Amino acid sequence: MDLVALRRGDVHNGDQPIFSNGALDEIHRFSGGAAMLINKLCTHSLLYGSQNGRRIIDDHMIKQVIQGELS
């Protein structure tokens, strides 16, 4: 995943973004902009979303991943 594209909100699944604006806000809040934390959180979130049949990663999923796997 391209971090620049993620920061611009430019990561898409067809016509829809994969990460909602709220998800991007939570990613930034948790990571503080640190690339390693962004990558880790996005990877865990994409795996979690895929396992649960979700096409869009929202802020609630990001919070679940942070609480369940990264805290």
Phi, psi and omega per residue, in radians:
M1 nan 2.399 -3.125
D2 -1.484 2.037 -3.101
L3 -1.108 -0.596 3.112
V4 -1.135 -0.759 3.113
A5 -1.119 -0.706 3.122
L6 -1.087 -0.768 -3.131
R7 -1.126 -0.546 3.097
R8 -1.437 -0.152 -3.082
G9 1.332 0.484 -2.989
D10 -1.760 0.255 3.138
V11 -1.615 2.028 -2.997
H12 -2.136 2.706 2.996
N13 -2.087 1.579 -3.020
G14 1.273 -2.109 -3.125
D15 -1.593 -0.254 -3.054
Q16 -1.854 2.518 3.051
P17 -1.185 2.588 3.109
I18 -1.311 -0.688 -3.135
F19 -1.850 2.219 3.087
S20 -1.226 2.897 3.092
N21 -1.059 -0.682 3.100
G22 -1.106 -0.661 3.106
A23 -1.127 -0.746 3.115
L24 -1.083 -0.681 3.094
D25 -1.096 -0.761 3.131
E26 -1.164 -0.682 3.093
I27 -1.049 -0.789 3.139
H28 -1.146 -0.758 -3.131
R29 -1.045 -0.799 -3.101
F30 -1.236 -0.752 -2.998
S31 -1.478 -0.431 -3.046
G32 1.114 0.315 3.132
G33 1.560 0.014 -3.137
A34 -1.271 2.099 -3.042
A35 -0.990 -0.712 -3.109
M36 -1.106 -0.719 3.117
L37 -1.229 -0.657 3.081
I38 -1.053 -0.850 -3.136
N39 -1.053 -0.794 -3.107
K40 -1.100 -0.819 -3.119
L41 -1.152 -0.745 3.135
C42 -1.148 -0.734 3.123
T43 -1.084 -0.845 3.122
H44 -1.084 -0.688 -3.126
S45 -1.180 -0.717 3.109
L46 -1.146 -0.694 3.082
L47 -1.124 -0.794 3.124
Y48 -1.066 -0.795 3.126
G49 -1.096 -0.731 3.132
S50 -1.123 -0.764 3.140
Q51 -1.125 -0.445 -3.104
N52 -1.859 0.215 3.066
G53 1.177 0.476 -3.123
R54 -1.651 2.373 3.131
R55 -1.677 -0.369 3.129
I56 -2.182 2.291 3.094
I57 -1.594 2.051 -3.120
D58 -1.887 3.116 -3.072
D59 -1.109 -0.556 3.133
H60 -1.153 -0.688 3.104
M61 -1.167 -0.703 3.117
I62 -1.059 -0.787 3.132
K63 -1.094 -0.687 3.107
Q64 -1.098 -0.742 3.139
V65 -1.143 -0.750 3.134
I66 -1.077 -0.828 -3.106
Q67 -1.227 -0.675 -3.040
G68 -1.509 -0.498 -3.006
E69 -2.206 -0.381 -3.013
L70 -2.058 0.078 3.131
S71 -1.739 nan nan
